[in-house]
Amino acid sequence: MIHQLLAEFMGTALMIIFGVGVHADDVLNRTKYHGSGHIFAITTWGFGISIVLFVFGDVFINPAMAMVQLVLGRIDFWYFLAVSVVEILGALVGSLIVYLMYADQFKLSEKDIDPVIVRNIFSTAPAIRNLPRNFFVEAFATFIFMTSILAISARAGDVPGMVPLAVGFLVWAIGMGLGGTTGFAMNLARDMGPRLAYAIIPWKNRTTADFKYGILVPGIAPFVGAIFAALFSKYYLGL
């Protein structure tokens, strides 16, 4: 169990190093790839998650996936709770590593970049703040994400390397098709760990971390989508 929890911690941290790192690269001044855009960022998220799955194997790196496994009876509540906490901590540490990597660029950007945009390097935010609709988008995107992962695992899991590659393409597709409204967190750890990091980094021109949004939308909504995904996959798709 300890070995698996360490894998969840390190896997989530590595995912965030890729993901938050690419946003820092895009947004901050004096980076090599400043202004590279959303296609660059979404592609890095997809490829990064594929690499995490190749390196660490059968990891959740997402409390919503742990919720799916809980609903399906594959793990118990206490393991679900432990893995969720470990993933949030991994995401926090991964975000702090990104800050250390880009500390010079953060310092150079402090007076020039809107503090909300800096916060968005770390955590997700809606393009238009409409909490009921934002909640639905995150829940629905997570439903698609979790259902698709279960289908990939069931139908292509015996092909070496197929699951990590397919999940990476899935992240890419969801980011392009469903990510334009809320930023497609679909993952409490992915959002909350970096949001906590933003709240503690030494940044003078800071805005609020907006924990209200973080708890409600990327926090709770993915669990709702995960529950529906587990039930749909079991009782309709028969996976």
LOVOTI-609093 format. One record per residue: x, y, z negated of N, C-alpha, C, O, CB in turn; residue in three letters. Coordinates in steps of 0.1 Angstrom, whole numbers, padded with zeros to 4 digits, always signed. Glycine has a CB too. Example, Ala and Ser with C-alpha at 12.3 -4.5 7.8 and 13.67 -1.06 7.14 Angstrom:
REM residues 2
+0132-0057-0078+0123-0045-0078+0132-0033-0078+0142-0033-0085+0113-0045-0090Ala
+0128-0022-0071+0137-0011-0071+0129+0000-0079+0134+0011-0080+0141-0006-0057Ser
***
This chain:
REM residues 239
+0008-0012+0000+0000+0000+0000+0009+0013+0000+0006+0022+0007-0009+0000-0012Met
+0019+0013-0008+0028+0024-0009+0034+0027+0005+0035+0038+0009+0039+0022-0019Ile
+0039+0016+0011+0045+0018+0025+0035+0024+0035+0039+0033+0042+0050+0004+0030His
+0022+0020+0034+0012+0025+0043+0009+0039+0040+0008+0047+0049+0000+0016+0043Gln
+0008+0043+0028+0006+0057+0024+0017+0066+0028+0015+0077+0032+0004+0058+0009Leu
+0030+0061+0027+0041+0069+0032+0040+0071+0047+0044+0081+0052+0054+0061+0028Leu
+0036+0060+0054+0034+0061+0068+0024+0072+0072+0026+0080+0081+0031+0048+0075Ala
+0013+0072+0064+0003+0082+0066+0008+0096+0064+0005+0106+0071-0010+0080+0057Glu
+0016+0098+0053+0022+0111+0049+0031+0115+0060+0030+0127+0065+0030+0110+0036Phe
+0040+0107+0064+0050+0111+0075+0044+0112+0088+0048+0121+0096+0062+0100+0075Met
+0035+0104+0092+0028+0105+0105+0020+0117+0106+0020+0124+0116+0019+0093+0107Gly
+0013+0121+0095+0005+0134+0096+0014+0146+0096+0012+0155+0103-0004+0135+0083Thr
+0025+0145+0089+0035+0156+0089+0041+0158+0103+0042+0169+0108+0047+0153+0079Ala
+0044+0146+0110+0050+0147+0123+0040+0153+0133+0043+0161+0142+0055+0133+0128Leu
+0027+0148+0132+0017+0154+0140+0016+0169+0139+0015+0176+0149+0003+0147+0137Met
+0017+0174+0127+0016+0188+0124+0028+0196+0129+0027+0207+0134+0013+0191+0110Ile
+0040+0189+0128+0052+0196+0133+0051+0198+0148+0054+0209+0153+0064+0187+0130Ile
+0045+0188+0155+0043+0190+0170+0032+0201+0172+0034+0210+0180+0038+0177+0176Phe
+0021+0200+0165+0009+0208+0168+0010+0222+0163+0009+0232+0171-0003+0202+0162Gly
+0014+0224+0150+0016+0238+0145+0028+0244+0152+0029+0256+0154+0017+0238+0130Val
+0038+0235+0154+0050+0240+0161+0048+0246+0175+0053+0256+0178+0060+0229+0162Gly
+0039+0240+0182+0036+0245+0196+0028+0258+0195+0030+0267+0204+0028+0234+0204Val
+0020+0260+0185+0013+0272+0184+0023+0283+0180+0021+0295+0184+0002+0271+0173His
+0032+0280+0171+0042+0290+0167+0050+0294+0179+0053+0306+0181+0052+0284+0156Ala
+0054+0284+0187+0061+0286+0200+0054+0296+0209+0060+0304+0216+0065+0273+0206Asp
+0041+0294+0210+0033+0302+0219+0031+0316+0214+0031+0325+0222+0019+0295+0221Asp
+0029+0318+0201+0024+0330+0196+0035+0340+0192+0034+0352+0194+0015+0328+0184Val
+0045+0334+0185+0055+0343+0178+0064+0350+0189+0067+0344+0199+0063+0335+0169Leu
+0069+0361+0185+0079+0368+0193+0093+0361+0193+0096+0355+0183+0081+0383+0188Asn
+0100+0363+0204+0113+0358+0206+0115+0342+0205+0125+0337+0200+0122+0364+0196Arg
+0104+0335+0209+0106+0321+0211+0109+0318+0226+0107+0327+0234+0093+0313+0206Thr
+0113+0306+0228+0116+0302+0242+0104+0302+0251+0105+0304+0263+0123+0289+0243Lys
+0092+0298+0245+0080+0296+0253+0069+0305+0249+0057+0301+0249+0076+0281+0252Tyr
+0072+0317+0245+0062+0327+0241+0051+0329+0252+0055+0331+0263+0068+0340+0237His
+0039+0328+0248+0028+0331+0258+0025+0320+0268+0020+0322+0278+0031+0343+0265Gly
+0029+0307+0264+0028+0296+0273+0013+0291+0275+0010+0285+0285+0036+0285+0268Ser
+0004+0294+0265-0010+0292+0268-0015+0279+0262-0008+0271+0257-0012+0293+0282Gly
-0029+0278+0264-0036+0267+0257-0033+0254+0264-0033+0244+0257-0051+0270+0257His
-0031+0253+0277-0028+0240+0283-0015+0235+0277-0014+0223+0274-0027+0242+0298Ile
-0005+0243+0276+0008+0239+0270+0005+0233+0256+0011+0223+0252+0017+0251+0269Phe
-0003+0241+0248-0005+0237+0234-0013+0224+0233-0010+0215+0225-0013+0248+0227Ala
-0024+0223+0241-0032+0211+0240-0025+0198+0245-0026+0187+0239-0045+0212+0248Ile
-0017+0200+0255-0008+0189+0260+0001+0184+0249+0004+0172+0248-0001+0193+0273Thr
+0007+0193+0242+0017+0190+0231+0010+0182+0220+0015+0173+0215+0024+0202+0226Thr
-0002+0187+0216-0010+0180+0206-0013+0165+0211-0010+0156+0203-0024+0187+0204Trp
-0017+0163+0223-0020+0150+0228-0007+0141+0228-0008+0130+0223-0026+0150+0242Gly
+0003+0146+0234+0016+0138+0235+0021+0136+0221+0026+0125+0218+0026+0146+0243Phe
+0020+0146+0212+0025+0144+0199+0018+0133+0191+0025+0126+0184+0024+0157+0191Gly
+0005+0133+0192-0002+0122+0185+0001+0108+0191+0002+0099+0183-0017+0125+0186Ile
+0003+0108+0204+0008+0095+0210+0021+0090+0204+0023+0079+0200+0009+0096+0225Ser
+0030+0100+0202+0043+0096+0197+0042+0092+0182+0048+0082+0178+0053+0108+0197Ile
+0034+0099+0174+0031+0095+0161+0026+0080+0160+0031+0072+0152+0021+0104+0154Val
+0017+0077+0169+0011+0063+0169+0022+0053+0173+0022+0042+0168-0001+0062+0177Leu
+0031+0057+0183+0041+0048+0186+0051+0045+0175+0056+0034+0173+0049+0053+0199Phe
+0054+0056+0168+0064+0055+0157+0059+0048+0145+0065+0039+0139+0069+0069+0153Val
+0047+0051+0140+0042+0047+0128+0031+0036+0129+0027+0030+0119+0036+0058+0120Phe
+0027+0033+0141+0018+0022+0143+0004+0024+0139-0002+0035+0143+0023+0010+0136Gly
-0002+0015+0131-0016+0016+0128-0019+0025+0116-0021+0021+0105-0021+0002+0124Asp
-0018+0038+0119-0021+0048+0109-0033+0056+0113-0037+0057+0125-0009+0058+0107Val
-0040+0062+0103-0052+0070+0105-0049+0084+0109-0054+0090+0118-0061+0070+0093Phe
-0039+0090+0102-0035+0104+0103-0047+0114+0103-0046+0125+0109-0026+0107+0115Ile
-0058+0110+0098-0071+0117+0098-0080+0112+0088-0085+0100+0090-0077+0117+0113Asn
-0085+0119+0078-0094+0114+0069-0108+0110+0075-0114+0101+0070-0097+0125+0058Pro
-0111+0116+0087-0123+0112+0094-0122+0097+0098-0132+0090+0098-0126+0121+0105Ala
-0110+0093+0103-0109+0079+0107-0109+0070+0095-0114+0059+0095-0095+0077+0114Met
-0104+0075+0083-0105+0067+0071-0119+0066+0067-0123+0055+0062-0097+0074+0060Ala
-0128+0076+0069-0142+0075+0067-0149+0065+0075-0157+0057+0071-0149+0089+0069Met
-0145+0064+0088-0150+0054+0097-0147+0040+0091-0156+0031+0091-0144+0055+0111Val
-0135+0038+0087-0131+0025+0082-0138+0022+0069-0142+0010+0066-0116+0024+0079Gln
-0141+0032+0061-0149+0030+0048-0163+0026+0052-0168+0017+0045-0149+0043+0040Leu
-0169+0033+0061-0183+0030+0065-0184+0015+0070-0194+0008+0068-0189+0040+0075Val
-0174+0011+0078-0174-0002+0084-0169-0013+0074-0169-0025+0077-0164-0002+0096Leu
-0166-0009+0062-0163-0018+0051-0149-0024+0052-0146-0034+0046-0172-0030+0052Gly
-0140-0017+0059-0126-0022+0061-0117-0017+0050-0106-0023+0048-0121-0018+0075Arg
-0120-0006+0043-0112-0001+0032-0122+0002+0021-0134+0004+0023-0103+0011+0036Ile
-0117+0003+0009-0126+0007-0002-0125+0022-0005-0116+0029+0001-0122+0000-0015Asp
-0133+0027-0014-0134+0042-0016-0121+0048-0021-0117+0059-0017-0145+0045-0025Phe
-0114+0040-0030-0102+0046-0036-0091+0047-0026-0083+0056-0027-0098+0037-0048Trp
-0090+0037-0017-0080+0039-0006-0083+0050+0003-0075+0058+0007-0079+0025+0002Tyr
-0096+0052+0006-0100+0063+0014-0096+0076+0008-0091+0085+0014-0116+0063+0016Phe
-0099+0077-0005-0095+0089-0013-0080+0091-0013-0075+0103-0010-0100+0089-0027Leu
-0072+0081-0015-0058+0082-0016-0052+0086-0003-0043+0095-0002-0052+0069-0021Ala
-0057+0080+0008-0051+0082+0021-0054+0097+0026-0046+0103+0032-0056+0072+0031Val
-0066+0101+0022-0070+0115+0026-0061+0125+0019-0057+0135+0025-0085+0117+0022Ser
-0059+0123+0006-0050+0132-0001-0036+0132+0004-0030+0143+0006-0050+0129-0016Val
-0031+0120+0007-0017+0119+0012-0016+0126+0026-0006+0132+0029-0013+0104+0014Val
-0026+0125+0034-0026+0131+0047-0026+0146+0046-0019+0153+0054-0038+0126+0056Glu
-0034+0152+0037-0034+0166+0035-0020+0171+0030-0015+0181+0035-0045+0170+0024Ile
-0014+0163+0021-0001+0167+0017+0009+0166+0028+0018+0175+0029+0004+0158+0005Leu
+0008+0156+0036+0017+0155+0048+0016+0166+0057+0025+0172+0063+0014+0142+0055Gly
+0003+0171+0060+0001+0182+0068+0006+0195+0062+0011+0203+0070-0014+0184+0071Ala
+0005+0196+0049+0011+0208+0042+0026+0208+0044+0032+0219+0048+0008+0208+0027Leu
+0033+0197+0042+0047+0196+0043+0052+0199+0058+0061+0206+0060+0053+0183+0038Val
+0044+0193+0067+0048+0195+0081+0047+0209+0085+0055+0214+0093+0038+0187+0090Gly
+0037+0217+0080+0035+0231+0083+0047+0239+0077+0051+0248+0083+0022+0236+0077Ser
+0051+0235+0065+0062+0243+0059+0075+0240+0066+0083+0249+0067+0063+0238+0044Leu
+0077+0228+0072+0088+0226+0080+0088+0235+0092+0098+0240+0096+0089+0211+0084Ile
+0076+0236+0098+0075+0245+0110+0079+0259+0106+0086+0266+0114+0061+0244+0116Val
+0074+0264+0095+0077+0277+0090+0092+0279+0089+0098+0289+0093+0071+0280+0077Tyr
+0099+0269+0083+0114+0270+0082+0120+0270+0096+0130+0277+0098+0119+0258+0074Leu
+0115+0262+0105+0121+0262+0118+0120+0276+0125+0129+0280+0132+0114+0251+0127Met
+0108+0282+0123+0106+0295+0130+0106+0307+0121+0100+0317+0124+0092+0294+0137Tyr
+0114+0306+0110+0114+0316+0100+0119+0330+0106+0113+0340+0103+0123+0313+0088Ala
+0129+0329+0115+0134+0341+0121+0123+0348+0130+0121+0360+0130+0146+0339+0129Asp
+0116+0339+0138+0106+0345+0146+0094+0350+0138+0088+0360+0142+0101+0333+0156Gln
+0090+0343+0127+0080+0349+0119+0084+0362+0113+0075+0372+0113+0077+0339+0107Phe
+0096+0364+0109+0101+0377+0104+0100+0388+0115+0096+0399+0112+0115+0376+0098Lys
+0104+0384+0127+0104+0394+0138+0090+0398+0142+0088+0409+0147+0112+0388+0150Leu
+0081+0389+0140+0067+0391+0144+0058+0397+0134+0046+0401+0136+0061+0378+0148Ser
+0063+0399+0122+0055+0403+0110+0047+0416+0113+0036+0417+0109+0064+0405+0098Glu
+0054+0426+0119+0047+0439+0121+0039+0440+0134+0031+0449+0136+0057+0450+0120Lys
+0041+0431+0143+0036+0432+0156+0024+0424+0159+0016+0427+0168+0047+0428+0166Asp
+0022+0413+0152+0011+0403+0155+0000+0404+0145+0003+0405+0133+0017+0389+0156Ile
-0012+0405+0149-0024+0405+0141-0023+0393+0131-0021+0382+0135-0037+0403+0149Asp
-0025+0396+0118-0024+0385+0108-0034+0374+0110-0031+0362+0106-0026+0391+0094Pro
-0045+0376+0116-0055+0366+0119-0049+0356+0129-0051+0344+0128-0068+0371+0124Val
-0042+0362+0139-0036+0353+0149-0025+0345+0143-0023+0333+0147-0030+0362+0161Ile
-0017+0350+0133-0007+0343+0126-0014+0331+0118-0009+0320+0118+0001+0352+0117Val
-0025+0334+0112-0032+0324+0105-0036+0313+0114-0036+0301+0111-0044+0329+0097Arg
-0040+0317+0126-0045+0307+0136-0033+0298+0141-0036+0288+0148-0052+0314+0147Asn
-0021+0302+0139-0010+0293+0142-0011+0280+0134-0009+0269+0138+0004+0299+0140Ile
-0016+0282+0121-0016+0271+0112-0030+0264+0112-0030+0252+0113-0014+0276+0098Phe
-0041+0271+0111-0054+0265+0110-0063+0269+0121-0060+0278+0129-0060+0269+0096Ser
-0074+0262+0122-0084+0265+0133-0093+0276+0129-0095+0279+0117-0091+0252+0137Thr
-0099+0282+0139-0109+0293+0137-0118+0293+0149-0114+0289+0160-0102+0307+0135Ala
-0131+0297+0147-0140+0297+0159-0138+0309+0168-0134+0320+0163-0154+0297+0154Pro
-0140+0307+0181-0140+0318+0190-0151+0328+0187-0149+0340+0187-0141+0313+0204Ala
-0163+0323+0183-0174+0331+0178-0179+0325+0165-0182+0313+0165-0186+0332+0189Ile
-0179+0332+0155-0182+0327+0141-0198+0326+0140-0205+0335+0139-0177+0336+0130Arg
-0202+0313+0141-0216+0310+0140-0216+0296+0133-0215+0286+0139-0224+0309+0154Asn
-0216+0297+0119-0213+0285+0111-0222+0273+0114-0216+0262+0115-0214+0288+0097Leu
-0235+0274+0116-0242+0262+0120-0238+0256+0133-0237+0244+0134-0257+0265+0121Pro
-0236+0264+0143-0231+0259+0156-0217+0254+0155-0214+0244+0161-0232+0270+0167Arg
-0208+0261+0148-0195+0257+0146-0194+0243+0140-0187+0234+0143-0187+0267+0138Asn
-0203+0241+0130-0204+0228+0123-0208+0217+0132-0202+0206+0132-0214+0229+0111Phe
-0218+0220+0140-0223+0210+0150-0212+0206+0160-0210+0195+0163-0235+0215+0158Phe
-0205+0216+0165-0194+0214+0175-0183+0204+0169-0179+0195+0175-0188+0227+0179Val
-0179+0207+0157-0169+0199+0150-0174+0185+0147-0166+0175+0149-0164+0206+0137Glu
-0186+0184+0143-0192+0171+0140-0193+0163+0153-0190+0151+0153-0206+0172+0133Ala
-0198+0169+0164-0200+0162+0176-0187+0158+0183-0185+0147+0188-0208+0171+0186Phe
-0177+0168+0182-0164+0164+0188-0158+0153+0181-0152+0144+0187-0155+0177+0187Ala
-0159+0152+0167-0154+0141+0159-0161+0128+0163-0155+0118+0163-0155+0144+0144Thr
-0174+0129+0165-0182+0117+0169-0177+0111+0182-0174+0099+0183-0197+0121+0170Phe
-0174+0120+0192-0169+0115+0204-0155+0110+0202-0151+0099+0207-0168+0127+0215Ile
-0146+0117+0194-0133+0113+0192-0132+0099+0185-0125+0090+0190-0126+0123+0183Phe
-0139+0097+0174-0139+0085+0166-0145+0073+0174-0139+0062+0174-0146+0086+0153Met
-0156+0076+0181-0162+0065+0189-0153+0060+0200-0151+0048+0203-0175+0070+0195Thr
-0146+0070+0206-0137+0067+0217-0125+0059+0212-0120+0049+0219-0132+0079+0224Ser
-0120+0063+0201-0108+0055+0195-0112+0041+0192-0105+0032+0195-0103+0062+0182Ile
-0124+0039+0186-0129+0025+0183-0130+0017+0196-0126+0005+0196-0142+0026+0175Leu
-0135+0024+0206-0137+0016+0219-0123+0013+0225-0121+0002+0230-0145+0025+0229Ala
-0114+0023+0225-0101+0020+0230-0094+0008+0223-0089-0001+0229-0092+0033+0229Ile
-0095+0009+0210-0089-0002+0202-0095-0015+0205-0088-0026+0205-0090+0002+0187Ser
-0108-0016+0206-0115-0029+0208-0112-0034+0222-0111-0046+0224-0130-0027+0206Ala
-0111-0025+0232-0111-0030+0246-0097-0030+0253-0095-0035+0263-0120-0022+0254Arg
-0088-0023+0246-0075-0022+0252-0064-0024+0242-0052-0022+0245-0073-0008+0259Ala
-0068-0028+0230-0058-0030+0219-0048-0041+0221-0038-0041+0214-0065-0032+0206Gly
-0051-0050+0230-0042-0061+0232-0031-0058+0243-0023-0066+0246-0049-0074+0236Asp
-0032-0046+0249-0023-0042+0259-0012-0034+0252-0015-0023+0247-0029-0034+0270Val
+0001-0038+0252+0011-0031+0244+0012-0016+0249+0013-0013+0261+0024-0038+0246Pro
+0012-0007+0239+0013+0007+0242+0001+0014+0247+0001+0026+0248+0024+0009+0251Gly
-0010+0007+0250-0021+0013+0256-0029+0022+0246-0033+0033+0250-0031+0003+0261Met
-0030+0018+0234-0038+0026+0224-0031+0040+0222-0038+0050+0223-0039+0019+0211Val
-0018+0041+0218-0012+0054+0217-0014+0063+0229-0017+0075+0228+0002+0053+0213Pro
-0011+0057+0241-0013+0065+0253-0027+0070+0255-0030+0082+0258-0008+0058+0265Leu
-0036+0061+0254-0050+0064+0256-0055+0074+0246-0063+0083+0249-0059+0052+0255Ala
-0051+0073+0233-0055+0083+0223-0050+0097+0226-0056+0107+0224-0051+0079+0209Val
-0037+0097+0231-0032+0110+0236-0040+0116+0247-0042+0128+0246-0017+0108+0240Gly
-0043+0108+0257-0052+0114+0268-0065+0118+0263-0071+0128+0267-0053+0103+0279Phe
-0071+0111+0253-0083+0114+0247-0082+0128+0240-0091+0136+0242-0088+0104+0237Leu
-0072+0130+0232-0070+0143+0226-0069+0154+0236-0075+0165+0234-0057+0143+0217Val
-0062+0152+0247-0061+0161+0258-0074+0165+0263-0077+0177+0265-0051+0156+0269Trp
-0082+0155+0266-0095+0157+0273-0105+0164+0263-0112+0173+0267-0102+0144+0277Ala
-0105+0160+0251-0114+0167+0241-0109+0181+0239-0118+0190+0238-0114+0160+0227Ile
-0096+0184+0238-0092+0197+0237-0096+0206+0249-0100+0217+0247-0077+0197+0236Gly
-0095+0201+0261-0099+0209+0272-0114+0210+0273-0119+0221+0276-0094+0202+0285Met
-0122+0200+0270-0136+0201+0272-0144+0206+0261-0155+0212+0262-0141+0187+0276Gly
-0139+0203+0248-0147+0206+0236-0140+0216+0227-0145+0220+0217-0150+0194+0229Leu
-0127+0220+0230-0119+0228+0221-0121+0243+0222-0115+0250+0213-0106+0224+0223Gly
-0128+0248+0231-0129+0262+0233-0137+0270+0223-0137+0282+0223-0133+0265+0247Gly
-0145+0263+0215-0153+0270+0206-0148+0271+0191-0148+0281+0185-0167+0264+0205Thr
-0142+0259+0187-0137+0259+0173-0123+0255+0172-0117+0255+0161-0146+0249+0165Thr
-0117+0251+0183-0103+0247+0182-0101+0232+0180-0089+0227+0177-0096+0254+0172Gly
-0111+0224+0180-0112+0209+0179-0102+0204+0168-0093+0196+0171-0108+0203+0192Phe
-0105+0208+0155-0097+0202+0144-0100+0187+0143-0091+0179+0143-0099+0210+0131Ala
-0113+0184+0140-0118+0170+0139-0111+0163+0128-0110+0151+0128-0117+0163+0152Met
-0105+0170+0118-0096+0164+0109-0094+0174+0097-0088+0184+0099-0082+0161+0116Asn
-0099+0170+0085-0097+0178+0073-0082+0181+0071-0078+0192+0068-0103+0171+0061Leu
-0073+0170+0072-0059+0172+0069-0053+0181+0079-0045+0190+0075-0052+0158+0069Ala
-0056+0180+0092-0050+0188+0102-0052+0203+0099-0044+0212+0102-0055+0185+0116Arg
-0064+0206+0094-0067+0220+0091-0064+0225+0077-0058+0236+0075-0082+0223+0093Asp
-0067+0217+0067-0065+0221+0053-0051+0222+0049-0047+0231+0042-0073+0212+0044Met
-0042+0212+0053-0028+0213+0050-0022+0225+0055-0015+0232+0047-0021+0200+0055Gly
-0023+0228+0068-0017+0240+0073-0023+0253+0067-0017+0263+0066-0018+0241+0088Pro
-0036+0253+0064-0043+0264+0058-0037+0267+0045-0034+0279+0041-0058+0262+0057Arg
-0034+0257+0037-0028+0259+0024-0013+0264+0026-0009+0273+0018-0027+0245+0016Leu
-0007+0259+0036+0007+0264+0039+0007+0279+0042+0015+0287+0037+0013+0256+0051Ala
-0003+0283+0050-0004+0298+0053-0006+0306+0041-0001+0317+0040-0016+0300+0063Tyr
-0014+0300+0031-0017+0308+0019-0004+0309+0010-0004+0318+0001-0027+0301+0011Ala
+0006+0302+0012+0018+0302+0003+0031+0307+0010+0041+0310+0003+0020+0289-0003Ile
+0031+0307+0023+0044+0312+0029+0046+0327+0026+0037+0334+0024+0043+0310+0045Ile
+0059+0331+0026+0062+0345+0022+0060+0354+0034+0069+0356+0042+0077+0346+0018Pro
+0047+0358+0035+0043+0367+0047+0037+0379+0041+0027+0378+0034+0033+0359+0056Trp
+0042+0391+0044+0037+0403+0038+0024+0407+0044+0015+0411+0036+0048+0415+0041Lys
+0022+0407+0057+0010+0412+0063+0000+0400+0064-0003+0396+0075+0013+0418+0077Asn
-0005+0396+0053-0013+0384+0052-0028+0387+0052-0032+0397+0046-0010+0375+0040Arg
-0036+0380+0059-0051+0380+0058-0056+0369+0049-0048+0361+0045-0058+0380+0072Thr
-0068+0368+0047-0074+0357+0039-0072+0344+0046-0072+0343+0058-0089+0360+0036Thr
-0070+0333+0038-0069+0320+0044-0083+0315+0049-0083+0304+0056-0063+0310+0034Ala
-0094+0321+0045-0107+0317+0050-0110+0303+0046-0114+0295+0055-0109+0320+0065Asp
-0109+0300+0033-0112+0286+0029-0127+0282+0030-0130+0271+0031-0108+0284+0014Phe
-0136+0293+0030-0150+0290+0032-0152+0282+0046-0158+0272+0046-0158+0303+0032Lys
-0146+0288+0056-0147+0282+0069-0140+0268+0069-0145+0258+0074-0142+0291+0080Tyr
-0128+0268+0064-0120+0256+0064-0126+0244+0057-0125+0233+0062-0107+0259+0057Gly
-0133+0247+0046-0140+0236+0039-0153+0231+0046-0155+0219+0047-0144+0240+0024Ile
-0160+0241+0051-0173+0237+0057-0172+0231+0071-0177+0220+0073-0182+0250+0058Leu
-0164+0237+0080-0164+0233+0094-0154+0222+0096-0158+0211+0099-0162+0245+0103Val
-0141+0225+0096-0131+0214+0099-0130+0205+0087-0123+0195+0088-0118+0220+0102Pro
-0136+0209+0075-0135+0200+0063-0146+0190+0063-0143+0178+0063-0136+0209+0051Gly
-0158+0195+0062-0170+0185+0060-0175+0180+0074-0178+0168+0074-0181+0193+0053Ile
-0176+0188+0084-0182+0184+0096-0176+0171+0102-0183+0163+0107-0182+0195+0106Ala
-0162+0170+0102-0157+0157+0108-0161+0145+0101-0163+0134+0107-0142+0158+0107Pro
-0164+0145+0088-0169+0134+0081-0183+0130+0086-0186+0118+0087-0169+0136+0066Phe
-0191+0140+0088-0205+0137+0094-0203+0130+0107-0210+0120+0110-0213+0150+0095Val
-0195+0136+0116-0193+0129+0129-0188+0115+0128-0191+0107+0136-0184+0138+0137Gly
-0179+0113+0118-0173+0100+0116-0183+0090+0112-0182+0078+0117-0161+0101+0106Ala
-0192+0094+0103-0202+0084+0099-0211+0080+0110-0214+0068+0112-0211+0091+0088Ile
-0215+0090+0118-0224+0086+0130-0216+0078+0140-0222+0069+0146-0229+0099+0137Phe
-0203+0081+0142-0195+0073+0151-0194+0058+0146-0195+0049+0155-0181+0079+0152Ala
-0192+0056+0133-0191+0042+0128-0204+0035+0130-0204+0023+0135-0187+0043+0113Ala
-0215+0041+0128-0228+0035+0129-0231+0032+0144-0236+0021+0147-0239+0043+0123Leu
-0229+0042+0152-0231+0040+0167-0222+0029+0173-0227+0021+0180-0229+0053+0174Phe
-0210+0029+0169-0201+0019+0174-0204+0005+0170-0203-0005+0177-0186+0022+0170Ser
-0209+0004+0158-0212-0010+0152-0226-0014+0158-0227-0026+0162-0213-0009+0137Lys
-0236-0006+0157-0250-0011+0160-0254-0009+0174-0263-0015+0178-0259-0004+0150Tyr
-0248+0000+0181-0251+0002+0196-0241-0005+0205-0244-0013+0213-0253+0016+0199Tyr
-0228-0001+0203-0218-0006+0212-0213-0020+0208-0208-0027+0216-0205+0003+0211Leu
-0216-0024+0195-0213-0037+0191-0198-0039+0189-0193-0051+0192-0218-0047+0200Gly
-0190-0029+0186-0176-0030+0185-0172-0036+0171-0160-0038+0168-0169-0016+0187Leu
***
